[in-house]
Every structure is written in structure tokens, then in C-alpha cells.
Amino acid sequence: MAESVAESAEAPAAVRHAEEVMGTVFSFDVRGGEPGAVRAALGEAISGLHRVNAVFSTYREDSQVSRLARGELTLPECDAEVAEVLDLGAEAERVSGGWFSLRYEGRLDPTGIVKGWAAERAARRLRAAGATGVSVNGGGDVQMFGTPEPHRPWRVGIADPLRPGGLAAVVSAAGADELAVATSGTAERGAHIVDPRTGRSAVTDLVAVTVVAPTLTWADCWATAAFAMGSRDGLRWLESLPDVEALLITAGDEVRCTGGLASRLG
């Protein structure tokens, strides 16, 4: 159940909730707004995440994506969200030069885009309901809107992949009405990122890539693609993207950053 807590006389009331879905935990921190409207939107956002899991899960034989991959459904027969996600994934493939892929072992698999897209959509639903501050953390990737309280921005710690329990940096959303932070790497899930050229696990000099961008859908895609590229090509490509900053950490404990990242740290 969500809890409402007034943290100070100036701080908007906070509604917090954690939901297990899509194989991870989605954590909500929602500030301000009319309480009834915010709680209703939170319920809708949570239901939406479970619906996304039912539609897109590649582990469920009865999901629309699984049936689409087997040829049992056509795209027009699927929910409209399926076409939306596949269009976004195709755009990610185009922008990344094929380093982001919607396929795994020759089979349709939009897993690399669905979680970020779902978390961003949930956060937007709460923002539209009147919340003045929204943070939705989907398994370590975060979409933020507004502020948690006046004169204080959202801040996100980036875990140090080589020093468990430590932080490599802290990202601040100061001055941004919307900001997302997404990390791809091997520290927690092992070698799960695929090299689209070979279909096998990506073998690069990187252990983690964190991308900071306005929206989580793209931040998540760009982090995955850059990791598969490796530190040199990944950093060069990320530098070419508008409104994107990044932190890359190699297995040799070398830290590489885009030119404007410093403005987002604090």
C-alpha cells in the first residue's frame, strides 16, 4: 500500500509505493497534487505496468509479443501499444546504426526498450494527474518530473560497478522539469547485453554505461547500445546525440564522460 508522509511544513505530501512486476521492482515517489487524483493515477500506473508485462513478456507463451513472434497474431491484431513500442525500437535501431536491436537469437524481443518505456509512461500518468514531483525507479533506471519539494531537485546515485555499495557519481535534475537516468552493465545481471552483429553476449572493455537524458525510453536504449559498442565508439556516438550526457566505466576502472556531464552532477 502507498503511504502519505508530510516531510516538512514546506514539502508536498509524499506518496510512495513499491511494486514487483516485469521481473523487477518499480518504486514510486510522488509529491504534491490532489491526494485522491494522485492515488487514482498511481493505481492506474500500477495496473498499466502489469498490463505491459502481460502483453510484452517473452517468458509468457500467451503474451501478445510471444504470439506475434510465432505468427499467431498480426501486428494490427495486437494492442496499439505493441506497434508503438516496435516503432520506437525501430527508431532506436536506426539512430544507433543497428547497435540496439529488437531481436534476440533471431526472434522478436523488445525487452531492451519495454521497461524504460513503461516506467516513463507510468511517471507521465502521475504528472498528468497533477503531481508536482514524480520519480519512478524501474529496476535502477529512473524517470523524474518536477521537484520533490521547493528549491530541492531530484538526485540519483549511480552505483559504482567495481566497488559494491559505493557510488560512482550523483546526478542532479536541477533546472530540468524532466530527466531520466539509465544504466546498462554487467555488475548485477552479468553478460546479458547482446552484440547484434553476432547474436552473442557483447564483449567490450566496459562494465557500465549510465546515460542521462530527458526521457527514460531513450536513455535506456542509448545505454544498451553504447555498452555494446565499447568505450571508444560508445562515447563518440553518445557525444553526437542531442540532450544526452553519459558516464562510462571500463573494466580497468577508467571513467569516461561526455563533455557536458559535469553540469548534471551534484
Summary of the structure (lengths in Angstrom):
residues: 266
radius of gyration: 18.4
end to end distance: 32.1
largest distance: 57.3
contacts: 884
relative contact order: 0.12
helix: 35%
strand: 29%
